[in-house]
Amino acid sequence: MKCVFCKGSLVKKMVEEEVKAGNDHILAEVEAEVCVNCHERYFPQGTIDYLQKLKKELKNKKEQFKPVGQVFRAA
Ligand SMILES: [Zn+2]
């Protein structure tokens, strides 16, 4: 498989993907194929399902996740 944007090669690696639900963000370590040229990420279907599940869980029961920082807004 090649990158659909730049035709670069893809390498499989673990990436930190950010999932957002409203003002809450969650970081998930997932496997992706990453373009060596433009760094576009391609996720396998299983990972997409997992990220969607995390998003739902973040909305509903965020107390099960360990906070690692806070998000601030500059007024
Ligand atoms: Zn690319």
N, CA, C, O and the ligand as a Tripos MOL2 file, in Angstrom:
@<TRIPOS>MOLECULE
protein
  301   299    76     0     0
PROTEIN
NO_CHARGES

@<TRIPOS>ATOM
      1 N           0.8420   -1.2010    0.0000 N.3       1 MET1
      2 CA          0.0000    0.0000    0.0000 C.3       1 MET1
      3 C           0.8800    1.2560    0.0000 C.2       1 MET1
      4 O           1.9160    1.2960    0.6640 O.2       1 MET1
      5 N           0.4660    2.2540   -0.7340 N.am      2 LYS2
      6 CA          1.1920    3.5330   -0.8270 C.3       2 LYS2
      7 C           0.3010    4.6520   -0.3130 C.2       2 LYS2
      8 O          -0.9230    4.5240   -0.2890 O.2       2 LYS2
      9 N           0.9180    5.7350    0.0920 N.am      3 CYS3
     10 CA          0.1760    6.9010    0.5610 C.3       3 CYS3
     11 C          -0.7040    7.4350   -0.5660 C.2       3 CYS3
     12 O          -0.2230    7.6230   -1.6830 O.2       3 CYS3
     13 N          -1.9790    7.6820   -0.2920 N.am      4 VAL4
     14 CA         -2.8830    8.1520   -1.3470 C.3       4 VAL4
     15 C          -2.6170    9.6170   -1.7080 C.2       4 VAL4
     16 O          -3.0340   10.0850   -2.7680 O.2       4 VAL4
     17 N          -1.9220   10.3340   -0.8250 N.am      5 PHE5
     18 CA         -1.6770   11.7600   -1.0830 C.3       5 PHE5
     19 C          -0.4060   11.9910   -1.8870 C.2       5 PHE5
     20 O          -0.3930   12.7500   -2.8560 O.2       5 PHE5
     21 N           0.6770   11.3140   -1.4600 N.am      6 CYS6
     22 CA          1.9620   11.6080   -2.0950 C.3       6 CYS6
     23 C           2.6290   10.3770   -2.6760 C.2       6 CYS6
     24 O           3.7370   10.4760   -3.2030 O.2       6 CYS6
     25 N           1.9840    9.2090   -2.5950 N.am      7 LYS7
     26 CA          2.5290    7.9400   -3.0990 C.3       7 LYS7
     27 C           3.7860    7.4870   -2.3610 C.2       7 LYS7
     28 O           4.5400    6.6520   -2.8610 O.2       7 LYS7
     29 N           4.0060    8.0390   -1.1770 N.am      8 GLY8
     30 CA          5.1510    7.6270   -0.3720 C.3       8 GLY8
     31 C           4.9400    6.2410    0.2130 C.2       8 GLY8
     32 O           3.8310    5.7080    0.1880 O.2       8 GLY8
     33 N           6.0150    5.6580    0.7420 N.am      9 SER9
     34 CA          5.9250    4.3360    1.3620 C.3       9 SER9
     35 C           5.3500    4.4540    2.7660 C.2       9 SER9
     36 O           5.5140    5.4660    3.4470 O.2       9 SER9
     37 N           4.6660    3.3780    3.1800 N.am     10 LEU10
     38 CA          4.0870    3.3580    4.5190 C.3      10 LEU10
     39 C           4.8850    2.4100    5.4050 C.2      10 LEU10
     40 O           5.2760    1.3240    4.9770 O.2      10 LEU10
     41 N           5.1200    2.8270    6.6320 N.am     11 VAL11
     42 CA          5.7640    1.9470    7.6070 C.3      11 VAL11
     43 C           4.8280    1.7720    8.7990 C.2      11 VAL11
     44 O           4.1690    2.7080    9.2510 O.2      11 VAL11
     45 N           4.7990    0.5220    9.2910 N.am     12 LYS12
     46 CA          3.9300    0.2080   10.4110 C.3      12 LYS12
     47 C           4.6350    0.5960   11.7000 C.2      12 LYS12
     48 O           5.7750    0.1910   11.9270 O.2      12 LYS12
     49 N           3.9770    1.3710   12.5390 N.am     13 LYS13
     50 CA          4.5740    1.6960   13.8410 C.3      13 LYS13
     51 C           3.5030    2.1000   14.8470 C.2      13 LYS13
     52 O           2.3390    2.3100   14.5040 O.2      13 LYS13
     53 N           3.9410    2.2020   16.1140 N.am     14 MET14
     54 CA          3.0320    2.6370   17.1660 C.3      14 MET14
     55 C           3.0390    4.1640   17.1900 C.2      14 MET14
     56 O           4.0950    4.7960   17.1730 O.2      14 MET14
     57 N           1.8510    4.7350   17.2300 N.am     15 VAL15
     58 CA          1.7450    6.1970   17.2720 C.3      15 VAL15
     59 C           0.8270    6.5960   18.4240 C.2      15 VAL15
     60 O           0.0110    5.8020   18.8910 O.2      15 VAL15
     61 N           0.9760    7.8300   18.8690 N.am     16 GLU16
     62 CA          0.0880    8.3620   19.8930 C.3      16 GLU16
     63 C          -0.9900    9.1560   19.1720 C.2      16 GLU16
     64 O          -0.7230   10.2060   18.5880 O.2      16 GLU16
     65 N          -2.2150    8.6380   19.2230 N.am     17 GLU17
     66 CA         -3.3100    9.2930   18.5230 C.3      17 GLU17
     67 C          -4.1950   10.0050   19.5270 C.2      17 GLU17
     68 O          -4.4890    9.4660   20.5940 O.2      17 GLU17
     69 N          -4.6200   11.2150   19.1930 N.am     18 GLU18
     70 CA         -5.4490   12.0010   20.0870 C.3      18 GLU18
     71 C          -6.9120   11.8550   19.6890 C.2      18 GLU18
     72 O          -7.2770   12.0420   18.5280 O.2      18 GLU18
     73 N          -7.7420   11.5190   20.6710 N.am     19 VAL19
     74 CA         -9.1810   11.4010   20.4430 C.3      19 VAL19
     75 C          -9.8470   12.5090   21.2380 C.2      19 VAL19
     76 O          -9.5290   12.7120   22.4100 O.2      19 VAL19
     77 N         -10.7650   13.2250   20.6140 N.am     20 LYS20
     78 CA        -11.4410   14.3200   21.2920 C.3      20 LYS20
     79 C         -12.9150   14.0160   21.4620 C.2      20 LYS20
     80 O         -13.5670   13.4720   20.5720 O.2      20 LYS20
     81 N         -13.4310   14.3870   22.6440 N.am     21 ALA21
     82 CA        -14.8750   14.3250   22.8870 C.3      21 ALA21
     83 C         -15.2270   15.6010   23.6280 C.2      21 ALA21
     84 O         -14.9910   15.7070   24.8310 O.2      21 ALA21
     85 N         -15.7860   16.5600   22.9260 N.am     22 GLY22
     86 CA        -16.0600   17.8620   23.5260 C.3      22 GLY22
     87 C         -14.7520   18.5310   23.8920 C.2      22 GLY22
     88 O         -13.8700   18.6810   23.0470 O.2      22 GLY22
     89 N         -14.6160   18.9430   25.1780 N.am     23 ASN23
     90 CA        -13.3830   19.5740   25.6240 C.3      23 ASN23
     91 C         -12.3720   18.5700   26.1420 C.2      23 ASN23
     92 O         -11.2600   18.9410   26.5160 O.2      23 ASN23
     93 N         -12.7490   17.3060   26.1670 N.am     24 ASP24
     94 CA        -11.8570   16.2800   26.6890 C.3      24 ASP24
     95 C         -11.0720   15.6340   25.5580 C.2      24 ASP24
     96 O         -11.5800   15.4030   24.4610 O.2      24 ASP24
     97 N          -9.8180   15.3530   25.8690 N.am     25 HIS25
     98 CA         -8.9460   14.6950   24.8990 C.3      25 HIS25
     99 C          -8.4050   13.4420   25.5560 C.2      25 HIS25
    100 O          -8.2300   13.3890   26.7740 O.2      25 HIS25
    101 N          -8.1450   12.4480   24.7490 N.am     26 ILE26
    102 CA         -7.4940   11.2590   25.2820 C.3      26 ILE26
    103 C          -6.4040   10.8460   24.3060 C.2      26 ILE26
    104 O          -6.5700   10.9310   23.0890 O.2      26 ILE26
    105 N          -5.2850   10.3980   24.8680 N.am     27 LEU27
    106 CA         -4.1770    9.9410   24.0420 C.3      27 LEU27
    107 C          -4.1570    8.4260   24.0660 C.2      27 LEU27
    108 O          -4.2050    7.8190   25.1360 O.2      27 LEU27
    109 N          -4.0860    7.8140   22.9030 N.am     28 ALA28
    110 CA         -4.0850    6.3620   22.8160 C.3      28 ALA28
    111 C          -2.8910    5.9050   21.9830 C.2      28 ALA28
    112 O          -2.6240    6.4410   20.9070 O.2      28 ALA28
    113 N          -2.1860    4.9170   22.4950 N.am     29 GLU29
    114 CA         -1.0640    4.3250   21.7670 C.3      29 GLU29
    115 C          -1.6350    3.2470   20.8520 C.2      29 GLU29
    116 O          -2.1270    2.2240   21.3300 O.2      29 GLU29
    117 N          -1.5730    3.4660   19.5540 N.am     30 VAL30
    118 CA         -2.1600    2.5180   18.6100 C.3      30 VAL30
    119 C          -1.2060    2.2450   17.4500 C.2      30 VAL30
    120 O          -0.2680    2.9990   17.1940 O.2      30 VAL30
    121 N          -1.4820    1.1390   16.7590 N.am     31 GLU31
    122 CA         -0.6690    0.8040   15.5970 C.3      31 GLU31
    123 C          -1.2280    1.5010   14.3610 C.2      31 GLU31
    124 O          -2.4400    1.5350   14.1510 O.2      31 GLU31
    125 N          -0.3370    2.0520   13.5520 N.am     32 ALA32
    126 CA         -0.7610    2.7200   12.3270 C.3      32 ALA32
    127 C           0.2930    2.5070   11.2670 C.2      32 ALA32
    128 O           1.4370    2.1660   11.5700 O.2      32 ALA32
    129 N          -0.0990    2.7100   10.0160 N.am     33 GLU33
    130 CA          0.8820    2.7540    8.9460 C.3      33 GLU33
    131 C           1.0680    4.2350    8.6390 C.2      33 GLU33
    132 O           0.1100    4.9570    8.3630 O.2      33 GLU33
    133 N           2.3200    4.6650    8.6960 N.am     34 VAL34
    134 CA          2.6100    6.0870    8.5680 C.3      34 VAL34
    135 C           3.4320    6.3320    7.3130 C.2      34 VAL34
    136 O           4.4120    5.6320    7.0580 O.2      34 VAL34
    137 N           3.0320    7.3230    6.5360 N.am     35 CYS35
    138 CA          3.7560    7.6830    5.3210 C.3      35 CYS35
    139 C           5.1090    8.2750    5.7030 C.2      35 CYS35
    140 O           5.1830    9.1860    6.5260 O.2      35 CYS35
    141 N           6.1820    7.7520    5.0990 N.am     36 VAL36
    142 CA          7.5200    8.2460    5.4400 C.3      36 VAL36
    143 C           7.7430    9.6620    4.8940 C.2      36 VAL36
    144 O           8.6390   10.3790    5.3390 O.2      36 VAL36
    145 N           6.9240   10.0400    3.9390 N.am     37 ASN37
    146 CA          7.1170   11.3260    3.2790 C.3      37 ASN37
    147 C           6.2900   12.4470    3.9180 C.2      37 ASN37
    148 O           6.8540   13.4590    4.3340 O.2      37 ASN37
    149 N           4.9550   12.2860    4.0060 N.am     38 CYS38
    150 CA          4.0920   13.3670    4.5040 C.3      38 CYS38
    151 C           3.5260   13.0760    5.8890 C.2      38 CYS38
    152 O           2.8050   13.9030    6.4480 O.2      38 CYS38
    153 N           3.8430   11.9110    6.4480 N.am     39 HIS39
    154 CA          3.4310   11.5280    7.8040 C.3      39 HIS39
    155 C           1.9360   11.3410    7.9910 C.2      39 HIS39
    156 O           1.4460   11.3430    9.1200 O.2      39 HIS39
    157 N           1.2060   11.1810    6.8900 N.am     40 GLU40
    158 CA         -0.2120   10.8400    6.9840 C.3      40 GLU40
    159 C          -0.3260    9.4750    7.6640 C.2      40 GLU40
    160 O           0.4770    8.5780    7.4060 O.2      40 GLU40
    161 N          -1.3400    9.3220    8.5430 N.am     41 ARG41
    162 CA         -1.5120    8.0600    9.2640 C.3      41 ARG41
    163 C          -2.6710    7.2680    8.6800 C.2      41 ARG41
    164 O          -3.7280    7.8180    8.3700 O.2      41 ARG41
    165 N          -2.4490    5.9570    8.5350 N.am     42 TYR42
    166 CA         -3.5070    5.0540    8.0750 C.3      42 TYR42
    167 C          -3.7330    4.0270    9.1590 C.2      42 TYR42
    168 O          -2.8030    3.3390    9.5800 O.2      42 TYR42
    169 N          -4.9710    3.9250    9.6120 N.am     43 PHE43
    170 CA         -5.2710    2.9970   10.6890 C.3      43 PHE43
    171 C          -6.0040    1.7760   10.1700 C.2      43 PHE43
    172 O          -6.8820    1.8920    9.3150 O.2      43 PHE43
    173 N          -5.6440    0.5920   10.6890 N.am     44 PRO44
    174 CA         -6.4290   -0.5960   10.3500 C.3      44 PRO44
    175 C          -7.8330   -0.4720   10.9550 C.2      44 PRO44
    176 O          -8.0350    0.2610   11.9240 O.2      44 PRO44
    177 N          -8.7930   -1.1920   10.3790 N.am     45 GLN45
    178 CA        -10.1890   -1.0920   10.8260 C.3      45 GLN45
    179 C         -10.3180   -1.3280   12.3340 C.2      45 GLN45
    180 O         -11.0830   -0.6410   13.0120 O.2      45 GLN45
    181 N          -9.5730   -2.2960   12.8500 N.am     46 GLY46
    182 CA         -9.6410   -2.6030   14.2800 C.3      46 GLY46
    183 C          -9.2570   -1.4130   15.1360 C.2      46 GLY46
    184 O          -9.8420   -1.1870   16.1950 O.2      46 GLY46
    185 N          -8.2780   -0.6540   14.6790 N.am     47 THR47
    186 CA         -7.8330    0.5280   15.4240 C.3      47 THR47
    187 C          -8.8820    1.6250   15.3620 C.2      47 THR47
    188 O          -9.1230    2.3190   16.3500 O.2      47 THR47
    189 N          -9.5050    1.7800   14.2020 N.am     48 ILE48
    190 CA        -10.5610    2.7860   14.0570 C.3      48 ILE48
    191 C         -11.7160    2.4670   15.0180 C.2      48 ILE48
    192 O         -12.2600    3.3570   15.6700 O.2      48 ILE48
    193 N         -12.0740    1.1870   15.0890 N.am     49 ASP49
    194 CA        -13.1350    0.7660   16.0130 C.3      49 ASP49
    195 C         -12.7390    1.0760   17.4520 C.2      49 ASP49
    196 O         -13.5470    1.5640   18.2410 O.2      49 ASP49
    197 N         -11.4710    0.7810   17.7840 N.am     50 TYR50
    198 CA        -10.9770    1.0080   19.1260 C.3      50 TYR50
    199 C         -11.0160    2.4970   19.4800 C.2      50 TYR50
    200 O         -11.4110    2.8590   20.5890 O.2      50 TYR50
    201 N         -10.6090    3.3610   18.5430 N.am     51 LEU51
    202 CA        -10.6040    4.8010   18.7940 C.3      51 LEU51
    203 C         -12.0280    5.3320   18.9650 C.2      51 LEU51
    204 O         -12.2720    6.2270   19.7740 O.2      51 LEU51
    205 N         -12.9600    4.7730   18.1980 N.am     52 GLN52
    206 CA        -14.3590    5.2010   18.3340 C.3      52 GLN52
    207 C         -14.9320    4.7690   19.6710 C.2      52 GLN52
    208 O         -15.7230    5.4860   20.2840 O.2      52 GLN52
    209 N         -14.5160    3.5680   20.1220 N.am     53 LYS53
    210 CA        -14.9560    3.0650   21.4150 C.3      53 LYS53
    211 C         -14.4040    3.9630   22.5300 C.2      53 LYS53
    212 O         -15.1180    4.2930   23.4770 O.2      53 LYS53
    213 N         -13.1370    4.3530   22.4130 N.am     54 LEU54
    214 CA        -12.5280    5.2400   23.4010 C.3      54 LEU54
    215 C         -13.2640    6.5680   23.4710 C.2      54 LEU54
    216 O         -13.4920    7.1070   24.5540 O.2      54 LEU54
    217 N         -13.6330    7.0910   22.3070 N.am     55 LYS55
    218 CA        -14.3370    8.3620   22.2400 C.3      55 LYS55
    219 C         -15.6720    8.2750   22.9800 C.2      55 LYS55
    220 O         -16.0460    9.1850   23.7200 O.2      55 LYS55
    221 N         -16.3770    7.1740   22.7700 N.am     56 LYS56
    222 CA        -17.6560    6.9560   23.4310 C.3      56 LYS56
    223 C         -17.4660    6.8510   24.9410 C.2      56 LYS56
    224 O         -18.2220    7.4310   25.7200 O.2      56 LYS56
    225 N         -16.4330    6.0940   25.3390 N.am     57 GLU57
    226 CA        -16.1620    5.9110   26.7680 C.3      57 GLU57
    227 C         -15.7270    7.2140   27.4170 C.2      57 GLU57
    228 O         -16.0650    7.4800   28.5710 O.2      57 GLU57
    229 N         -14.9860    8.0210   26.6860 N.am     58 LEU58
    230 CA        -14.5360    9.3110   27.2080 C.3      58 LEU58
    231 C         -15.7450   10.2140   27.4690 C.2      58 LEU58
    232 O         -15.7640   10.9550   28.4530 O.2      58 LEU58
    233 N         -16.7400   10.1560   26.6030 N.am     59 LYS59
    234 CA        -17.9570   10.9380   26.7670 C.3      59 LYS59
    235 C         -18.7420   10.4830   27.9890 C.2      59 LYS59
    236 O         -19.2500   11.3050   28.7520 O.2      59 LYS59
    237 N         -18.8410    9.1560   28.1730 N.am     60 ASN60
    238 CA        -19.7470    8.5970   29.1680 C.3      60 ASN60
    239 C         -19.1380    8.4040   30.5490 C.2      60 ASN60
    240 O         -19.7450    8.7850   31.5510 O.2      60 ASN60
    241 N         -17.9620    7.8250   30.6140 N.am     61 LYS61
    242 CA        -17.3690    7.4900   31.9080 C.3      61 LYS61
    243 C         -15.8860    7.7810   31.9190 C.2      61 LYS61
    244 O         -15.0560    6.8720   31.8910 O.2      61 LYS61
    245 N         -15.5630    9.0620   31.9610 N.am     62 LYS62
    246 CA        -14.1700    9.4570   31.8350 C.3      62 LYS62
    247 C         -13.3480    9.1660   33.0800 C.2      62 LYS62
    248 O         -12.1210    9.2600   33.0370 O.2      62 LYS62
    249 N         -14.0000    8.8110   34.2020 N.am     63 GLU63
    250 CA        -13.2440    8.5690   35.4360 C.3      63 GLU63
    251 C         -12.3520    7.3320   35.3570 C.2      63 GLU63
    252 O         -11.4620    7.1580   36.1900 O.2      63 GLU63
    253 N         -12.5800    6.4790   34.3720 N.am     64 GLN64
    254 CA        -11.7320    5.2880   34.2630 C.3      64 GLN64
    255 C         -10.3780    5.5820   33.6170 C.2      64 GLN64
    256 O          -9.4940    4.7260   33.6210 O.2      64 GLN64
    257 N         -10.2080    6.7810   33.0640 N.am     65 PHE65
    258 CA         -8.9400    7.1170   32.4360 C.3      65 PHE65
    259 C          -8.0740    7.9420   33.3760 C.2      65 PHE65
    260 O          -8.5780    8.7610   34.1450 O.2      65 PHE65
    261 N          -6.7740    7.7190   33.3070 N.am     66 LYS66
    262 CA         -5.8350    8.4110   34.1690 C.3      66 LYS66
    263 C          -5.4580    9.7520   33.5390 C.2      66 LYS66
    264 O          -4.9690    9.7860   32.4100 O.2      66 LYS66
    265 N          -5.6800   10.8600   34.2570 N.am     67 PRO67
    266 CA         -5.3120   12.1540   33.6700 C.3      67 PRO67
    267 C          -3.7940   12.3320   33.6220 C.2      67 PRO67
    268 O          -3.0950   11.9480   34.5600 O.2      67 PRO67
    269 N          -3.2880   12.9070   32.5440 N.am     68 VAL68
    270 CA         -1.8550   13.1460   32.4250 C.3      68 VAL68
    271 C          -1.5380   14.6460   32.2960 C.2      68 VAL68
    272 O          -0.3690   15.0310   32.2800 O.2      68 VAL68
    273 N          -2.5720   15.4860   32.2030 N.am     69 GLY69
    274 CA         -2.3460   16.9080   32.0820 C.3      69 GLY69
    275 C          -3.6810   17.6160   31.9750 C.2      69 GLY69
    276 O          -4.7330   16.9800   32.0330 O.2      69 GLY69
    277 N          -3.6420   18.9050   31.8210 N.am     70 GLN70
    278 CA         -4.8660   19.6750   31.6780 C.3      70 GLN70
    279 C          -4.8140   20.4860   30.4100 C.2      70 GLN70
    280 O          -3.7330   20.7960   29.9070 O.2      70 GLN70
    281 N          -5.9660   20.8290   29.8910 N.am     71 VAL71
    282 CA         -6.0420   21.6820   28.7240 C.3      71 VAL71
    283 C          -6.4610   23.0600   29.1880 C.2      71 VAL71
    284 O          -7.4480   23.1950   29.9110 O.2      71 VAL71
    285 N          -5.7300   24.0820   28.7870 N.am     72 PHE72
    286 CA         -6.0620   25.4520   29.1730 C.3      72 PHE72
    287 C          -6.4260   26.2640   27.9440 C.2      72 PHE72
    288 O          -5.9750   25.9880   26.8320 O.2      72 PHE72
    289 N          -7.2550   27.2710   28.1750 N.am     73 ARG73
    290 CA         -7.5980   28.1620   27.0800 C.3      73 ARG73
    291 C          -7.0370   29.5550   27.3740 C.2      73 ARG73
    292 O          -7.2410   30.0940   28.4610 O.2      73 ARG73
    293 N          -6.3490   30.1190   26.4230 N.am     74 ALA74
    294 CA         -5.8350   31.4770   26.5780 C.3      74 ALA74
    295 C          -6.9670   32.4380   26.2400 C.2      74 ALA74
    296 O          -7.5030   32.4060   25.1330 O.2      74 ALA74
    297 N          -7.3270   33.2850   27.1860 N.am     75 ALA75
    298 CA         -8.4590   34.1950   26.9880 C.3      75 ALA75
    299 C          -8.0680   35.3390   26.0530 C.2      75 ALA75
    300 O          -8.8900   36.2090   25.7650 O.2      75 ALA75
    301 ZN          2.2560   10.6540    2.0120 Zn       76 ZN76
@<TRIPOS>BOND
     1     1     2 1
     2     2     3 1
     3     3     4 2
     4     3     5 am
     5     5     6 1
     6     6     7 1
     7     7     8 2
     8     7     9 am
     9     9    10 1
    10    10    11 1
    11    11    12 2
    12    11    13 am
    13    13    14 1
    14    14    15 1
    15    15    16 2
    16    15    17 am
    17    17    18 1
    18    18    19 1
    19    19    20 2
    20    19    21 am
    21    21    22 1
    22    22    23 1
    23    23    24 2
    24    23    25 am
    25    25    26 1
    26    26    27 1
    27    27    28 2
    28    27    29 am
    29    29    30 1
    30    30    31 1
    31    31    32 2
    32    31    33 am
    33    33    34 1
    34    34    35 1
    35    35    36 2
    36    35    37 am
    37    37    38 1
    38    38    39 1
    39    39    40 2
    40    39    41 am
    41    41    42 1
    42    42    43 1
    43    43    44 2
    44    43    45 am
    45    45    46 1
    46    46    47 1
    47    47    48 2
    48    47    49 am
    49    49    50 1
    50    50    51 1
    51    51    52 2
    52    51    53 am
    53    53    54 1
    54    54    55 1
    55    55    56 2
    56    55    57 am
    57    57    58 1
    58    58    59 1
    59    59    60 2
    60    59    61 am
    61    61    62 1
    62    62    63 1
    63    63    64 2
    64    63    65 am
    65    65    66 1
    66    66    67 1
    67    67    68 2
    68    67    69 am
    69    69    70 1
    70    70    71 1
    71    71    72 2
    72    71    73 am
    73    73    74 1
    74    74    75 1
    75    75    76 2
    76    75    77 am
    77    77    78 1
    78    78    79 1
    79    79    80 2
    80    79    81 am
    81    81    82 1
    82    82    83 1
    83    83    84 2
    84    83    85 am
    85    85    86 1
    86    86    87 1
    87    87    88 2
    88    87    89 am
    89    89    90 1
    90    90    91 1
    91    91    92 2
    92    91    93 am
    93    93    94 1
    94    94    95 1
    95    95    96 2
    96    95    97 am
    97    97    98 1
    98    98    99 1
    99    99   100 2
   100    99   101 am
   101   101   102 1
   102   102   103 1
   103   103   104 2
   104   103   105 am
   105   105   106 1
   106   106   107 1
   107   107   108 2
   108   107   109 am
   109   109   110 1
   110   110   111 1
   111   111   112 2
   112   111   113 am
   113   113   114 1
   114   114   115 1
   115   115   116 2
   116   115   117 am
   117   117   118 1
   118   118   119 1
   119   119   120 2
   120   119   121 am
   121   121   122 1
   122   122   123 1
   123   123   124 2
   124   123   125 am
   125   125   126 1
   126   126   127 1
   127   127   128 2
   128   127   129 am
   129   129   130 1
   130   130   131 1
   131   131   132 2
   132   131   133 am
   133   133   134 1
   134   134   135 1
   135   135   136 2
   136   135   137 am
   137   137   138 1
   138   138   139 1
   139   139   140 2
   140   139   141 am
   141   141   142 1
   142   142   143 1
   143   143   144 2
   144   143   145 am
   145   145   146 1
   146   146   147 1
   147   147   148 2
   148   147   149 am
   149   149   150 1
   150   150   151 1
   151   151   152 2
   152   151   153 am
   153   153   154 1
   154   154   155 1
   155   155   156 2
   156   155   157 am
   157   157   158 1
   158   158   159 1
   159   159   160 2
   160   159   161 am
   161   161   162 1
   162   162   163 1
   163   163   164 2
   164   163   165 am
   165   165   166 1
   166   166   167 1
   167   167   168 2
   168   167   169 am
   169   169   170 1
   170   170   171 1
   171   171   172 2
   172   171   173 am
   173   173   174 1
   174   174   175 1
   175   175   176 2
   176   175   177 am
   177   177   178 1
   178   178   179 1
   179   179   180 2
   180   179   181 am
   181   181   182 1
   182   182   183 1
   183   183   184 2
   184   183   185 am
   185   185   186 1
   186   186   187 1
   187   187   188 2
   188   187   189 am
   189   189   190 1
   190   190   191 1
   191   191   192 2
   192   191   193 am
   193   193   194 1
   194   194   195 1
   195   195   196 2
   196   195   197 am
   197   197   198 1
   198   198   199 1
   199   199   200 2
   200   199   201 am
   201   201   202 1
   202   202   203 1
   203   203   204 2
   204   203   205 am
   205   205   206 1
   206   206   207 1
   207   207   208 2
   208   207   209 am
   209   209   210 1
   210   210   211 1
   211   211   212 2
   212   211   213 am
   213   213   214 1
   214   214   215 1
   215   215   216 2
   216   215   217 am
   217   217   218 1
   218   218   219 1
   219   219   220 2
   220   219   221 am
   221   221   222 1
   222   222   223 1
   223   223   224 2
   224   223   225 am
   225   225   226 1
   226   226   227 1
   227   227   228 2
   228   227   229 am
   229   229   230 1
   230   230   231 1
   231   231   232 2
   232   231   233 am
   233   233   234 1
   234   234   235 1
   235   235   236 2
   236   235   237 am
   237   237   238 1
   238   238   239 1
   239   239   240 2
   240   239   241 am
   241   241   242 1
   242   242   243 1
   243   243   244 2
   244   243   245 am
   245   245   246 1
   246   246   247 1
   247   247   248 2
   248   247   249 am
   249   249   250 1
   250   250   251 1
   251   251   252 2
   252   251   253 am
   253   253   254 1
   254   254   255 1
   255   255   256 2
   256   255   257 am
   257   257   258 1
   258   258   259 1
   259   259   260 2
   260   259   261 am
   261   261   262 1
   262   262   263 1
   263   263   264 2
   264   263   265 am
   265   265   266 1
   266   266   267 1
   267   267   268 2
   268   267   269 am
   269   269   270 1
   270   270   271 1
   271   271   272 2
   272   271   273 am
   273   273   274 1
   274   274   275 1
   275   275   276 2
   276   275   277 am
   277   277   278 1
   278   278   279 1
   279   279   280 2
   280   279   281 am
   281   281   282 1
   282   282   283 1
   283   283   284 2
   284   283   285 am
   285   285   286 1
   286   286   287 1
   287   287   288 2
   288   287   289 am
   289   289   290 1
   290   290   291 1
   291   291   292 2
   292   291   293 am
   293   293   294 1
   294   294   295 1
   295   295   296 2
   296   295   297 am
   297   297   298 1
   298   298   299 1
   299   299   300 2
@<TRIPOS>SUBSTRUCTURE
     1 MET1         2 RESIDUE 1 A MET
     2 LYS2         6 RESIDUE 1 A LYS
     3 CYS3        10 RESIDUE 1 A CYS
     4 VAL4        14 RESIDUE 1 A VAL
     5 PHE5        18 RESIDUE 1 A PHE
     6 CYS6        22 RESIDUE 1 A CYS
     7 LYS7        26 RESIDUE 1 A LYS
     8 GLY8        30 RESIDUE 1 A GLY
     9 SER9        34 RESIDUE 1 A SER
    10 LEU10       38 RESIDUE 1 A LEU
    11 VAL11       42 RESIDUE 1 A VAL
    12 LYS12       46 RESIDUE 1 A LYS
    13 LYS13       50 RESIDUE 1 A LYS
    14 MET14       54 RESIDUE 1 A MET
    15 VAL15       58 RESIDUE 1 A VAL
    16 GLU16       62 RESIDUE 1 A GLU
    17 GLU17       66 RESIDUE 1 A GLU
    18 GLU18       70 RESIDUE 1 A GLU
    19 VAL19       74 RESIDUE 1 A VAL
    20 LYS20       78 RESIDUE 1 A LYS
    21 ALA21       82 RESIDUE 1 A ALA
    22 GLY22       86 RESIDUE 1 A GLY
    23 ASN23       90 RESIDUE 1 A ASN
    24 ASP24       94 RESIDUE 1 A ASP
    25 HIS25       98 RESIDUE 1 A HIS
    26 ILE26      102 RESIDUE 1 A ILE
    27 LEU27      106 RESIDUE 1 A LEU
    28 ALA28      110 RESIDUE 1 A ALA
    29 GLU29      114 RESIDUE 1 A GLU
    30 VAL30      118 RESIDUE 1 A VAL
    31 GLU31      122 RESIDUE 1 A GLU
    32 ALA32      126 RESIDUE 1 A ALA
    33 GLU33      130 RESIDUE 1 A GLU
    34 VAL34      134 RESIDUE 1 A VAL
    35 CYS35      138 RESIDUE 1 A CYS
    36 VAL36      142 RESIDUE 1 A VAL
    37 ASN37      146 RESIDUE 1 A ASN
    38 CYS38      150 RESIDUE 1 A CYS
    39 HIS39      154 RESIDUE 1 A HIS
    40 GLU40      158 RESIDUE 1 A GLU
    41 ARG41      162 RESIDUE 1 A ARG
    42 TYR42      166 RESIDUE 1 A TYR
    43 PHE43      170 RESIDUE 1 A PHE
    44 PRO44      174 RESIDUE 1 A PRO
    45 GLN45      178 RESIDUE 1 A GLN
    46 GLY46      182 RESIDUE 1 A GLY
    47 THR47      186 RESIDUE 1 A THR
    48 ILE48      190 RESIDUE 1 A ILE
    49 ASP49      194 RESIDUE 1 A ASP
    50 TYR50      198 RESIDUE 1 A TYR
    51 LEU51      202 RESIDUE 1 A LEU
    52 GLN52      206 RESIDUE 1 A GLN
    53 LYS53      210 RESIDUE 1 A LYS
    54 LEU54      214 RESIDUE 1 A LEU
    55 LYS55      218 RESIDUE 1 A LYS
    56 LYS56      222 RESIDUE 1 A LYS
    57 GLU57      226 RESIDUE 1 A GLU
    58 LEU58      230 RESIDUE 1 A LEU
    59 LYS59      234 RESIDUE 1 A LYS
    60 ASN60      238 RESIDUE 1 A ASN
    61 LYS61      242 RESIDUE 1 A LYS
    62 LYS62      246 RESIDUE 1 A LYS
    63 GLU63      250 RESIDUE 1 A GLU
    64 GLN64      254 RESIDUE 1 A GLN
    65 PHE65      258 RESIDUE 1 A PHE
    66 LYS66      262 RESIDUE 1 A LYS
    67 PRO67      266 RESIDUE 1 A PRO
    68 VAL68      270 RESIDUE 1 A VAL
    69 GLY69      274 RESIDUE 1 A GLY
    70 GLN70      278 RESIDUE 1 A GLN
    71 VAL71      282 RESIDUE 1 A VAL
    72 PHE72      286 RESIDUE 1 A PHE
    73 ARG73      290 RESIDUE 1 A ARG
    74 ALA74      294 RESIDUE 1 A ALA
    75 ALA75      298 RESIDUE 1 A ALA
    76 ZN76       301 GROUP 0 **** ****
